[in-house]
Amino acid sequence: MDEAELERRAREIHESVLTIDTHDDIPFNFATPEVDPLNADRQANLEKMRAGGLDVGFFIVYVGQTERTPENYEAAKQGAITKFEAIHRMANEMYPERIGLAHTAADAERIHAEGRLVAAIGIENGYVIGTDLSLLERYHELGARYITLAHNGNNDIADSAQPNFAFGDTPEENGGISDFGEQAIAEMNRLGIMVDVSHVSKAASLEAMQLSEAPVIASHSGAHAVNAHPRNMDDEQLHALRENGGVIQTVALGAFVKSPPEKQQAEVAALRELIGFTSFSQMTDEQRVAFREGMAEIRSRYPAVNVADFVDHIDHAVNLIGIDHVGISSDFDGGGGIEGWSDASETLNVTLELVRRGYSEDEIRQLWGGNTLRIWRAAEEVAADLRRAGS
């Protein structure tokens, strides 16, 4: 096919499949006059999702790692509640005619069939439960359908792929998953919350796959064989993921897709120090503007990471573990975005690259949403089985 035919075919496929992005970050003032979900200056707002044919977004309840104290656990819980309330406010009060909140895989399909966008909820960092297992049920009731066991720093559940030495972390504090983490995974299985192994150490990911009775999700990770970043999963982890029945949601975050030159990394580090960067969700509006402008200036001086580089990760995972175990995520508004898929309005370009590489419509349907729906349903079925066994 020539380029025009490729584009026509890609658009036809894109409009026919359910597209799910499993990781879209939000700030604490989301769904307020300051950050209107409809058209705020964000990579993933409702207008851009509709324009780009991005049907489903997992909006993320993220609270960054701090020292593990009772006061900080309480603050993390309150931060999580703030973001849950914002997502509910968007879907139930501000724009119910445009987007609906899915609590089940069937909900996602139903809301999409109604012609609306779909919001789902993931928690990034199990730190928000502190040491209180009962919070898992509360968060599940609020809509959480996956939980990333750890983030940048160890917590009481699991070791991180990137320990935070400022908090006294050691690379193998728990040897993977802690005893408390084993209980948390069992409770997540009981409730129907998918276990997310992105961000955790290799040992923790492998142990979580063994412990979980339901398939796990790696909600936003890349292939280590393509780019040797500590956040990416190596081939041993990917093989274990296949055996578990899970899915890696390949992520369009530039540094995970392709490591930048050392000089570029140094410039980014200097920019972060200059603006007082801590985390994307905790930046002020002024910091966010300064960071975006500074990053644009830095990127203009170096070769861009693009959609083709991103799909290299999809190719590797598909060739290694099969089409059934690979999905797609952006990490928009949390560091994600590459040339060609810089925001939700450009989502078609991912499908175009997949068509260009010879993926069929059925394969693209699996990558964009089918595999995610499968493990979402599997988590629901495991929870139902466990409830029946316990009754």
N, C-alpha and C positions, 0 to 999 in steps of 0.2 A: 504494500500500500504506500502511496505517496503521502506527504505530510497532511494534506487536506483530508484525505480518506482516513488517516490515523486519527485526526482530531474529530472527525465525524463519528467514527466508531467509538472512540473514548467517551465522547459526550453521550452517546446512546447508552453505553454500558453504565456510565456514571449516574445517569438519571434512573436506571432500572434497579440498582443495588442499594441496599441500606448501608450508609457510611457511618461508622462509629469511630470516634476519636476518644481514646480512653484516658486522656490527661490534659485538662485545661485548667490552669490555675486562676484563682480569683483573689483580690485584695480584701482586707477586712471591711472596707467601706463599699463593697460590691452591692448592687441593687439599692443604691441611694442616689440622691440628686448629683452627688459627686461622680459616681461611676454607674451610669445608666446602662444596663445590659443590652439595650436595644442598639445604641450607636456610640457608646463611649469609645475613646481612642485606645482601643485594645485590639489584640490580634484575633480574638474570638468574641465578637459580639453577635447579636441575633441577625442583624442585617448582613454581616459578612458570612455567617453560616448559611443563610438562605441563598446569598449570591453565589457561593462556592459549592453548593450542594453538599454541605456537611450536615448530615441529618441528626446525629446523636453526639452529644458531648458529655463526658464524665467531668462534671465540675468538681473541683478539688477542695476538700477541707484540709488545709495544710497549716500546721503550727510548727515553727522551727524548734530544733533541739536546744534546750538550756540545761543548766545543772539540775540534777534530780533531787529536788527538795519538795516537801509537801506544798509549799507556797507556789512553786513553779508548776507542779502537777495541776493545782487548782486553776492557775492562770491559763495553762494549756487547754484545760477542759472548757473554760469560758471562751477562749479564742475559737475553739472548735464550734461551740454552740452559736457564736456570732456568725460563722460562715454557713452553718446549716440554715440558720434563720434567713440569711441573705438569699440562698438558693431557693428556699421555699417562697420567699417574698417575690422573687423574679417570676416563678412559675405560677403561683397561686393568686397573687394580688396585682402585680404590675402588667404581665403579658400572658395571661392564661389562654388567650386566643392565638398566640404565636408559638408557645412552648408548653409542654406538659412534663411533669416529673414522673419518671418511671421507677416503680419499686420492684418490678419483675421484668424478665425478658419479654414476656407476653405484653406487658404494658408498653414496652418500647415499640414493639411492632404495631400495637393498636394505635398509639398516639401518632406514629408515623403515617399509618393508613388514613388517619383523620386529616392529614395535610399539615400537621404541626411539627415543629422541631421537638426534639426530645432531650431532656436533661436527666442525667443519672448522677449519682454522687459516689465519689471515692474519697477515702481518707488517706492522706500521705503523712505517714509517721505515726506508728502505734504509741508514741509517747503521749498522745492525748488521752490514753486510758490510765496513764501512770501505773499504779499497781492495783487498780480497781477493776476486776473482771466484769462487774455488773454494768460498767459503762458500755461494754460491747452491745448489750441488749438495747440500751438507751439509744446508742448511735444507729443501730439497725432500725429501730422504730422511726428514726428521723430520716432514714433513706440510705444509709451507708451500705454499699454493695461490694466494695473491696476495701481492704486496709493494707497499706504498705507497712510491713512490720517495723522497719526502722528507716531513718533518713540519713543525713550527714552527721553521724555521731551514734555511738552505741546507746541503747536504751534498756529497759528492764526486760524486753522481749527477745531482742536479737542483737548480734554484732552488725555493725555497718561496714559496707565496702569502703567507706571513707571515714574512719574514726576521727573524732574531734579531740585532739590532744590537749586543747585548752581546758577541757573539762576532765582531764585525767584519764581519757580513754586509753585502752590498750588494744592491740589488733585482735586479740582473741579473749576478750573478757568473759564471754559466755561459752566459748568453744563452738559458737554457732547460735543455736537457740537455747535460751535459758529454761530452767524448770518451769518458771512462770510463763515463758513463751509457749511451752508445750500445752499448758492449760489454755492459753489464749487461742491457740490454733484449734484445739478441740472445741472451744466455745464458738469460734467463728464457723466451724463446720456445722455445729448444732443450729446456729442461727441462719445459715445460708449466706454468710459473708465470704467472698472470695479472698484467699490468701495471696497477697502480692509480694513477690520476691525481688522486685526492683529495689535498688539501694542497699540491699543487705550483702554481707560478706558471702564469698563462695561457699564456705562451710555452712553458713546459716541457710542459704538457698537450697543446698542439697538436703539438709536435714528437714527443712520445711516441706520439701516435696515428698519425703518419706513419711512425715507425720500426718500430712493432710489427707483426709479421706476423699476430698473433692479435688479436681484439677486446680492447679494454681495458675495465677496470672503474673506475668512480668509486665506491669502496666506501661512502662516507658524505659526500655533498655535497647542497646544495640548489640551487635555481634563483635566480640573481642577479636576474632580472627581477622576481621576487616579493619578494625581500629582498636589498638590495645589500650583502651581506657579502663580504669578500675571500675567504672560503672557498667561496663558492658559484660555480657555473659560469654564465657568460653565454651568450646565445643563439648566438654564434659558436662557442663551445666545444661546445655541445649539437649544433649542426648537424654539426660535425666528428666528434663521437662517433657520430652516426648513420651517417656515411659510413664510419667505421671498423668499424661493426657492434657497437659496445660498448653498455654499460648504465650509466646513472647510478642509484645506489641512494640515493634521496631519504632524508634523515636527519632524525630526530625530535629534534634538539638545539635547544632553545628559541631561543638567540641566532642560529642560522642560519635558523630558520624565520621569526622575526619579531623585528626589532631592538627591544630594550627601551628605554624612555625614558632619557634621559641621567642623570636622578637615580638610577634603578635601577642603571644601569651603574656609577655612582660608588659606590654602596653595595656592589655586588659586589666592586669593586676594593678597597675598604677592608676587606671581610671576608677576601679572599685575603691581603692584607698582614698582617692581624691574626693569622691562623693559620699564616702562613709557607707558603702554597700554592706548590708548584712544578709538579706534575702529578698527575693523579688516581691513576695507578698507583704513584706514589712517596709518597703520603700515608701517615702512620701511621694506625692505627685511631682514635686520639684526634682527629687532624686531620680524618679523614673524617666522624666524628660531628659535630664542631663545624661543619664546612662544610655538611653536610646540614641541621643545625638552623638555621644562620644563613641558608642559602638559603631554607628554608621560611618563615622569618620575613619575609625580604625579599619573597618572592613573594606573601605574603598581603596585601601593601599595594598590589599592582599587578595589572592584568588579566592572566590566565593565557594563555600560548600553549597552544593546544589541538589536538586531532586535526583539526578542520576547517581550521585554519591550515596544518597539516602537509600535508593532502591538496591544498591549493591548489598546492603545489609539484609534486605528482604530476600534477595537472590541467595545469599549464603545460607540463611536460615532455612529457606524452602528446600534447597538442594541437600542440606544436611539432615533435616528432621521431618520434612514433608510439609505440604501445603496446609494440612489440618492444624498446624501448631504455630502459625504466624499471623499477626495482625498489625495494626497501624496506630501510631499515636503521634501527637505534635509537641506536647509540652508547651503549647502557646501560653504566653503571659507568665511563663516560669523559666524562660531562657531558650525555649524552642523557636523554630523558624529558620528556614534556609532559603537560598535563592530559588524561586519558583514555587515555594510553599511558605511564604513569609507570613501569611495570615490565612484565616479561614476562607476568604474569598477566592483563593488560588487552589482550592482543594482538587479541582479537576485535573490539575497538572500531575498529581501523583498517579491518577488513573491513566492519564496519557502516557506516562513513562512505563507503566505496567503493560499497556497495550503494545507500546513500541518494542518491548522485550518479549512479546509473544504469549503473555498470560491470557488465558481464555476468560470469557465472561463468568463462568462458574468459579474459576480460581479467584478472580478479582472479587466476586461476591463473598467468598470465604475470607479473603484477606481483609476486606473493608468492614465486615460485620458478622459474617456467619460463624466464624470461629469463636468470637467473643460471646455471641448469643449461646453457642453450644456450652461453653464452660459456665456461663451465668446460669443456664438451666440445670447443669449438672450440680452446681452448688445448691440450688433450690431442691433438687431431688435427693441429694445426700441429707440435707436438713430434714426433709420430710421423712426419710427412712429412719433417721436417728430419733425423731420425735415418736414415730410409731414403735420403735424398739424400746423406748423409755416409758411408754404409756402402759 
